[in-house]
Amino acid sequence: MAALNVRNLSDETHKALRMRAAAHGRSVEAEIRVILDDAVNPAKQRGLGSMLAAIGRDFGGVELDVVRDRTEPEPATFE
């Protein structure tokens, strides 16, 4: 596995990384690995629907009073 050293990182950036890592329950090194992995592997990123569902869960979920229409659809006609 490769190793990487980052020099001359600003104090503000290092502090922000420490805070972000703590919020996610990770070490700074693990947080940086996640950030770099997400940056170069966009296919691993969640889609919009997954992100919206996560936001809904963060707010305790959403209950909708909607009944699904189960009638059979009519085939399209192109005349």
PEVENTA-V284770 format. One record per helix or strand of 2 or more residues. SS is the DSSP state (H for helix, E for strand). FROM is the first residue (numbers start at 1). LEN is the number of residues. If there is no record, write none. Layout:
# PEVENTA-V284770
SS&FROM&LEN, SS&FROM&LEN
This chain:
# PEVENTA-V284770
H&11&14, H&28&13, H&42&3, H&48&11
